Amino acid sequence: MEDLTTSVNNLRQKYREIFAFSAENLQKRIDALKPADCGDILDKYESNSSGENWQKSVLKMFEEDISKEIHRKWSEILAYRSQFSCIGCGTCCKLACSEFSPEELEQKAKRGDKFANQFLGVFVPYNSKEEAREVYPEYIKMLEEQKEDEVYFYHCPKLTECNRCSDYENRPQICRDFPDNPLALLPKSCGYVKWKEEVEPIALMLHSMLEIIDYYKGKINANIDRT
């Protein structure tokens, strides 16, 4: 049986392949708008030249066409999640992870961060990584082997011994929306694993498109901005 580390490495390889495919197809769409007298889309062109106008038309395509396509498809992915349901394994309540420490989350909440405020309203930190390891040892082992950045582990004190929420009707939005990202790691016991497996390829493609578009937008805007 494939372990979690192998699964993560396979996902990364799959993403690299999808990223290359997305970059190639996006380049074709950019080139379809290219005037005959222009070079590369990331070149610097004179103001009001055909090259600059090409860059502006590409930015418009990103905003009005591709970004809307991505948003529509992502909405479809999230809507499809409703076809699946929680089976009560309790892992998401027993082991919530964050790149932020409790102190950092408190600071973010004080600055008005809605997610940080909700997160702290639900989860409390474990006293040690070893406590978290008892919940999902394979995940902790994978983080250690991959030498990932520091991760902080939390749990919900409202979870009962039979893996049920003692305040289910009043659970916050972050609990109602979980999982809201099909690229997140889910234990095999989670009722949403099949959803993740089905939509993961398209989710990887959408993520790669966003990453590539952000790169192009940053470079193009830097060339156009002459203030």
Buried (B, 14 or more C-beta within 10 A) or exposed (E): EEEBBEBBBEBEEEBEEBBEEBBEEBEEEBEEBBEEEBEEBEBBBEEEEBBBBBBEBBBEBBEEEBBEEBEEBBEEBBEEBEEBEBEEBBBBBBBBBBEBEBEEBBEBBEEEBEEBBBBBEBBEBBEEEEEBBEBBEBBBBBBEEEEEEEBBBBBBEBBEEEBEBEEEEEBEEBBEEBBEBBBEBBBEEBBBBEBBEBBBEBBBBBBBBBEBBEEBBEBBEEBBEEE
